[in-house]
């Protein structure tokens, strides 16, 4: 007779908890835990640091306040798991699935997030400091107040994510997609965006200072009241954007074009324009000298 699914999950969880030291032992290296199958188990508060949980089925598992520092979760399935205040610092989450997880105040600092699926996760106040992200998927995730300081991201999608008041400091974001992302009141400082896209992105009242936009495409962006003090727009395109009441003091526009874009009431003290193209349909602050096209 087949064992009930609940019994199997309980047995698997018991096996996992019976091996807490084996993951760090010289001989075990955590291998007995690989491909573990314990969906729905309660592992809240458990210390699973350094364990090999590659390929594990942890769907709907409760990992509240669990310690997973340095754990190998390569290819693991944590869909629907609860990770509130969980510690995943330096964990390897390559190809792992975190869709629909609840991870408020979770810590992913210095974690390896290659092709990790975080679709529709709820991670308000989570931390991704110095995390490495490549082809990571945050579509429709709740990332309000997250911290991505010094994160290194490439080909990451933040489409339709809620990133209100998110923090980026000294981060490097390359070829990433912010289409329909809400970054209102975000705090971005000394961050470099390269060859990415901001399409219908909300940046109202965001603070985006001393940051570089290299080869970035802005389409229908609403950045009303945003602060771009000291920012650099290099070889970028601004199309149908709203920068009304925005602050561009000491900002630089180099080899950049603006089409059907509004700069009404924008602050331009000390702004540098080098090879800046502004089409006739764009709005300029009243009384300010309109830059001449090259």
PEJOVEN-V871126 format. One record per pair of residues at least 6 apart in sequence whose ideal C-beta (glycine too) atoms are under 7 Angstrom apart, sorted by the first residue. I is the first residue (numbers start at 0). J is the second residue. D is the distance in whole Angstrom. If there is no record, write none. Layout:
BEGIN
i=I j=J d=D
i=I j=J d=D
END
This chain:
BEGIN
i=8 j=37 d=5
i=8 j=38 d=6
i=8 j=39 d=5
i=8 j=40 d=5
i=11 j=35 d=6
i=11 j=36 d=5
i=11 j=37 d=3
i=11 j=40 d=7
i=12 j=37 d=5
i=12 j=40 d=4
i=12 j=42 d=7
i=15 j=32 d=6
i=15 j=35 d=6
i=15 j=37 d=6
i=16 j=45 d=7
i=18 j=31 d=6
i=18 j=32 d=6
i=19 j=46 d=6
i=21 j=27 d=4
i=21 j=29 d=6
i=21 j=31 d=6
i=22 j=29 d=3
i=22 j=32 d=7
i=22 j=49 d=5
i=22 j=50 d=4
i=22 j=51 d=6
i=23 j=49 d=5
i=28 j=51 d=7
i=29 j=49 d=7
i=29 j=50 d=5
i=29 j=51 d=3
i=30 j=51 d=6
i=32 j=50 d=5
i=32 j=51 d=6
i=32 j=52 d=6
i=33 j=51 d=5
i=33 j=53 d=5
i=33 j=54 d=6
i=34 j=54 d=4
i=34 j=55 d=6
i=35 j=52 d=6
i=35 j=55 d=4
i=35 j=56 d=7
i=36 j=56 d=4
i=37 j=56 d=7
i=37 j=57 d=7
i=37 j=60 d=7
i=38 j=56 d=5
i=38 j=57 d=7
i=38 j=58 d=4
i=38 j=59 d=6
i=38 j=60 d=7
i=39 j=59 d=5
i=39 j=60 d=7
i=40 j=60 d=5
i=41 j=61 d=5
i=42 j=60 d=6
i=42 j=61 d=6
i=42 j=62 d=5
i=42 j=65 d=6
i=43 j=61 d=5
i=43 j=62 d=7
i=43 j=63 d=4
i=43 j=64 d=6
i=43 j=65 d=6
i=44 j=63 d=7
i=44 j=64 d=5
i=44 j=65 d=6
i=45 j=65 d=5
i=46 j=66 d=4
i=47 j=65 d=6
i=47 j=66 d=6
i=47 j=67 d=5
i=47 j=70 d=6
i=48 j=66 d=5
i=48 j=67 d=6
i=48 j=68 d=4
i=48 j=69 d=6
i=48 j=70 d=6
i=49 j=69 d=5
i=49 j=70 d=6
i=50 j=70 d=5
i=51 j=71 d=5
i=52 j=70 d=6
i=52 j=71 d=6
i=52 j=72 d=5
i=52 j=75 d=5
i=53 j=71 d=5
i=53 j=72 d=7
i=53 j=73 d=4
i=53 j=74 d=6
i=53 j=75 d=7
i=54 j=74 d=5
i=54 j=75 d=6
i=55 j=75 d=4
i=56 j=76 d=5
i=57 j=75 d=6
i=57 j=76 d=6
i=57 j=77 d=5
i=57 j=80 d=6
i=58 j=76 d=6
i=58 j=77 d=7
i=58 j=78 d=5
i=58 j=79 d=6
i=58 j=80 d=7
i=59 j=79 d=4
i=59 j=80 d=6
i=60 j=77 d=7
i=60 j=80 d=5
i=61 j=81 d=5
i=62 j=80 d=6
i=62 j=81 d=6
i=62 j=82 d=5
i=62 j=85 d=5
i=63 j=81 d=5
i=63 j=83 d=5
i=63 j=84 d=7
i=63 j=85 d=7
i=64 j=84 d=5
i=64 j=85 d=7
i=65 j=85 d=5
i=66 j=86 d=5
i=67 j=85 d=6
i=67 j=86 d=6
i=67 j=87 d=5
i=67 j=90 d=5
i=68 j=86 d=6
i=68 j=88 d=5
i=68 j=89 d=6
i=68 j=90 d=7
i=69 j=89 d=5
i=69 j=90 d=6
i=70 j=90 d=5
i=71 j=91 d=5
i=72 j=90 d=6
i=72 j=91 d=6
i=72 j=92 d=5
i=72 j=95 d=5
i=73 j=91 d=6
i=73 j=93 d=5
i=73 j=94 d=6
i=73 j=95 d=7
i=74 j=94 d=5
i=74 j=95 d=6
i=75 j=95 d=5
i=76 j=96 d=5
i=77 j=95 d=6
i=77 j=96 d=6
i=77 j=97 d=5
i=77 j=100 d=6
i=78 j=96 d=5
i=78 j=98 d=5
i=78 j=99 d=6
i=79 j=99 d=5
i=79 j=100 d=6
i=80 j=100 d=5
i=81 j=101 d=5
i=82 j=100 d=6
i=82 j=101 d=7
i=82 j=102 d=4
i=82 j=105 d=5
i=83 j=101 d=6
i=83 j=102 d=7
i=83 j=103 d=5
i=83 j=104 d=6
i=83 j=105 d=7
i=84 j=104 d=5
i=84 j=105 d=6
i=85 j=102 d=7
i=85 j=105 d=5
i=86 j=106 d=5
i=87 j=105 d=7
i=87 j=106 d=6
i=87 j=107 d=5
i=87 j=110 d=6
i=88 j=106 d=6
i=88 j=108 d=5
i=88 j=109 d=6
i=88 j=110 d=7
i=89 j=109 d=5
i=89 j=110 d=6
i=90 j=110 d=5
i=91 j=111 d=5
i=92 j=110 d=6
i=92 j=111 d=6
i=92 j=112 d=5
i=92 j=115 d=5
i=93 j=111 d=6
i=93 j=113 d=4
i=93 j=114 d=6
i=93 j=115 d=7
i=94 j=114 d=5
i=95 j=115 d=5
i=96 j=116 d=5
i=97 j=115 d=7
i=97 j=116 d=6
i=97 j=117 d=5
i=97 j=120 d=5
i=98 j=116 d=5
i=98 j=118 d=4
i=98 j=119 d=6
i=98 j=120 d=7
i=99 j=119 d=5
i=99 j=120 d=7
i=100 j=120 d=5
i=101 j=121 d=5
i=102 j=120 d=6
i=102 j=121 d=7
i=102 j=122 d=4
i=102 j=125 d=6
i=103 j=121 d=7
i=103 j=122 d=7
i=103 j=123 d=5
i=103 j=124 d=6
i=103 j=125 d=7
i=104 j=124 d=5
i=104 j=125 d=6
i=105 j=122 d=6
i=105 j=125 d=5
i=106 j=126 d=5
i=107 j=125 d=7
i=107 j=126 d=6
i=107 j=127 d=5
i=107 j=130 d=5
i=108 j=126 d=6
i=108 j=127 d=7
i=108 j=128 d=4
i=108 j=129 d=6
i=108 j=130 d=7
i=109 j=129 d=5
i=109 j=130 d=6
i=110 j=130 d=5
i=111 j=131 d=5
i=112 j=130 d=6
i=112 j=131 d=6
i=112 j=132 d=5
i=112 j=135 d=5
i=113 j=133 d=5
i=113 j=134 d=7
i=114 j=134 d=5
i=114 j=135 d=7
i=115 j=135 d=5
i=116 j=136 d=5
i=117 j=135 d=7
i=117 j=136 d=6
i=117 j=137 d=5
i=117 j=140 d=5
i=118 j=136 d=6
i=118 j=138 d=5
i=118 j=139 d=6
i=118 j=140 d=7
i=119 j=139 d=5
i=119 j=140 d=6
i=120 j=140 d=5
i=121 j=141 d=4
i=122 j=140 d=6
i=122 j=141 d=6
i=122 j=142 d=6
i=122 j=145 d=6
i=123 j=141 d=6
i=123 j=143 d=5
i=123 j=144 d=6
i=124 j=144 d=5
i=124 j=145 d=7
i=125 j=145 d=5
i=126 j=146 d=5
i=127 j=145 d=6
i=127 j=146 d=7
i=127 j=147 d=5
i=127 j=150 d=5
i=128 j=146 d=6
i=128 j=148 d=5
i=128 j=149 d=6
i=129 j=149 d=5
i=129 j=150 d=7
i=130 j=150 d=5
i=131 j=151 d=5
i=132 j=150 d=6
i=132 j=152 d=4
i=132 j=155 d=5
i=133 j=153 d=5
i=133 j=154 d=6
i=134 j=154 d=5
i=135 j=155 d=5
i=136 j=156 d=5
i=137 j=155 d=7
i=137 j=156 d=6
i=137 j=157 d=5
i=137 j=160 d=5
i=138 j=156 d=6
i=138 j=158 d=5
i=138 j=159 d=6
i=138 j=160 d=7
i=139 j=159 d=5
i=139 j=160 d=6
i=140 j=160 d=5
i=141 j=161 d=5
i=142 j=160 d=5
i=142 j=161 d=6
i=142 j=162 d=5
i=142 j=165 d=6
i=143 j=161 d=6
i=143 j=162 d=7
i=143 j=163 d=5
i=143 j=164 d=6
i=144 j=164 d=5
i=144 j=165 d=7
i=145 j=162 d=7
i=145 j=165 d=5
i=146 j=166 d=5
i=147 j=165 d=7
i=147 j=166 d=7
i=147 j=167 d=5
i=147 j=170 d=5
i=148 j=166 d=6
i=148 j=167 d=7
i=148 j=168 d=4
i=148 j=169 d=6
i=148 j=170 d=7
i=149 j=168 d=7
i=149 j=169 d=5
i=149 j=170 d=6
i=150 j=170 d=5
i=151 j=171 d=5
i=152 j=172 d=5
i=152 j=173 d=7
i=152 j=175 d=6
i=153 j=173 d=5
i=153 j=174 d=6
i=154 j=174 d=5
i=154 j=175 d=7
i=155 j=175 d=4
i=156 j=175 d=7
i=156 j=176 d=5
i=157 j=175 d=7
i=157 j=176 d=6
i=157 j=177 d=5
i=157 j=180 d=5
i=158 j=176 d=6
i=158 j=178 d=5
i=158 j=179 d=6
i=158 j=180 d=7
i=159 j=179 d=5
i=159 j=180 d=7
i=160 j=180 d=5
i=161 j=181 d=5
i=162 j=180 d=6
i=162 j=181 d=6
i=162 j=182 d=5
i=162 j=185 d=6
i=163 j=181 d=6
i=163 j=183 d=5
i=163 j=184 d=6
i=164 j=184 d=5
i=164 j=185 d=6
i=164 j=186 d=7
i=165 j=182 d=7
i=165 j=185 d=5
i=166 j=186 d=5
i=167 j=187 d=4
i=167 j=190 d=5
i=168 j=188 d=5
i=168 j=189 d=6
i=168 j=190 d=7
i=169 j=189 d=5
i=169 j=190 d=7
i=170 j=190 d=4
i=171 j=191 d=5
i=172 j=190 d=7
i=172 j=191 d=7
i=172 j=192 d=5
i=172 j=195 d=6
i=173 j=193 d=4
i=173 j=194 d=6
i=173 j=195 d=7
i=174 j=193 d=7
i=174 j=194 d=5
i=174 j=195 d=6
i=175 j=195 d=5
i=176 j=195 d=7
i=176 j=196 d=5
i=177 j=195 d=7
i=177 j=196 d=7
i=177 j=197 d=5
i=177 j=200 d=5
i=178 j=196 d=6
i=178 j=198 d=4
i=178 j=199 d=6
i=179 j=199 d=5
i=180 j=200 d=5
i=181 j=201 d=5
i=182 j=200 d=6
i=182 j=201 d=6
i=182 j=202 d=5
i=182 j=205 d=6
i=183 j=201 d=5
i=183 j=202 d=7
i=183 j=203 d=5
i=183 j=204 d=6
i=183 j=205 d=6
i=184 j=204 d=5
i=184 j=205 d=6
i=185 j=205 d=4
i=186 j=206 d=5
i=187 j=205 d=7
i=187 j=206 d=7
i=187 j=207 d=4
i=187 j=210 d=5
i=188 j=208 d=5
i=188 j=209 d=6
i=188 j=210 d=7
i=189 j=209 d=5
i=189 j=210 d=6
i=190 j=210 d=5
i=191 j=210 d=7
i=191 j=211 d=5
i=191 j=213 d=7
i=192 j=211 d=7
i=192 j=212 d=5
i=192 j=213 d=7
i=192 j=215 d=5
i=193 j=213 d=5
i=193 j=214 d=6
i=194 j=214 d=5
i=194 j=215 d=7
i=195 j=215 d=5
i=196 j=216 d=5
i=197 j=215 d=7
i=197 j=217 d=5
i=197 j=220 d=5
i=198 j=218 d=5
i=198 j=219 d=7
i=199 j=218 d=7
i=199 j=219 d=5
i=200 j=220 d=5
i=201 j=221 d=5
i=202 j=220 d=6
i=202 j=221 d=7
i=202 j=222 d=4
i=202 j=225 d=5
i=203 j=221 d=6
i=203 j=222 d=7
i=203 j=223 d=5
i=203 j=224 d=6
i=203 j=225 d=7
i=204 j=224 d=5
i=204 j=225 d=6
i=205 j=222 d=7
i=205 j=225 d=5
i=206 j=226 d=5
i=207 j=225 d=6
i=207 j=226 d=7
i=207 j=227 d=5
i=207 j=230 d=6
i=208 j=226 d=6
i=208 j=228 d=5
i=208 j=229 d=5
i=208 j=230 d=7
i=209 j=229 d=4
i=209 j=230 d=7
i=210 j=230 d=5
i=211 j=231 d=5
i=211 j=233 d=7
i=212 j=230 d=7
i=212 j=231 d=7
i=212 j=232 d=5
i=212 j=233 d=7
i=212 j=235 d=5
i=213 j=233 d=5
i=213 j=234 d=7
i=214 j=234 d=5
i=214 j=235 d=6
i=215 j=235 d=5
i=216 j=236 d=5
i=217 j=235 d=7
i=217 j=236 d=7
i=217 j=237 d=5
i=217 j=238 d=7
i=217 j=240 d=5
i=218 j=238 d=5
i=218 j=239 d=6
i=219 j=239 d=5
i=219 j=240 d=7
i=220 j=240 d=4
i=221 j=241 d=5
i=222 j=240 d=7
i=222 j=241 d=6
i=222 j=242 d=5
i=222 j=245 d=6
i=223 j=241 d=6
i=223 j=243 d=5
i=223 j=244 d=6
i=223 j=245 d=7
i=224 j=244 d=5
i=224 j=245 d=6
i=225 j=245 d=5
i=226 j=246 d=5
i=227 j=245 d=6
i=227 j=246 d=6
i=227 j=247 d=5
i=227 j=250 d=5
i=228 j=246 d=6
i=228 j=248 d=5
i=228 j=249 d=6
i=228 j=250 d=7
i=229 j=249 d=5
i=229 j=250 d=6
i=230 j=250 d=5
i=231 j=250 d=7
i=231 j=251 d=5
i=232 j=251 d=7
i=232 j=252 d=5
i=232 j=255 d=5
i=233 j=253 d=5
i=233 j=254 d=6
i=233 j=255 d=7
i=234 j=254 d=5
i=234 j=255 d=7
i=235 j=255 d=5
i=236 j=256 d=6
i=237 j=255 d=7
i=237 j=256 d=7
i=237 j=257 d=4
i=237 j=260 d=5
i=238 j=258 d=5
i=238 j=259 d=7
i=238 j=260 d=7
i=239 j=259 d=5
i=239 j=260 d=7
i=240 j=260 d=4
i=241 j=261 d=5
i=242 j=260 d=7
i=242 j=261 d=6
i=242 j=262 d=5
i=242 j=265 d=5
i=243 j=261 d=5
i=243 j=263 d=5
i=243 j=264 d=6
i=243 j=265 d=7
i=244 j=264 d=5
i=244 j=265 d=7
i=245 j=265 d=5
i=246 j=266 d=5
i=247 j=265 d=6
i=247 j=266 d=6
i=247 j=267 d=5
i=247 j=270 d=5
i=248 j=266 d=6
i=248 j=268 d=5
i=248 j=269 d=6
i=248 j=270 d=7
i=249 j=269 d=4
i=249 j=270 d=7
i=250 j=270 d=5
i=251 j=271 d=4
i=251 j=273 d=7
i=252 j=272 d=5
i=252 j=273 d=7
i=252 j=275 d=4
i=253 j=273 d=4
i=253 j=274 d=6
i=254 j=274 d=5
i=255 j=275 d=6
i=256 j=276 d=4
i=257 j=277 d=5
i=257 j=278 d=7
i=257 j=281 d=5
i=258 j=278 d=5
i=258 j=280 d=7
i=258 j=281 d=7
i=259 j=278 d=7
i=259 j=280 d=5
i=259 j=281 d=6
i=260 j=281 d=5
i=261 j=281 d=7
i=261 j=282 d=4
i=262 j=281 d=7
i=262 j=282 d=6
i=262 j=283 d=5
i=262 j=284 d=6
i=263 j=282 d=5
i=263 j=284 d=6
i=264 j=284 d=6
i=265 j=284 d=5
i=267 j=284 d=6
i=267 j=287 d=6
i=272 j=290 d=4
i=274 j=293 d=5
i=275 j=290 d=5
i=276 j=292 d=5
i=276 j=293 d=7
i=277 j=289 d=7
i=277 j=290 d=6
i=277 j=292 d=7
i=283 j=289 d=5
END
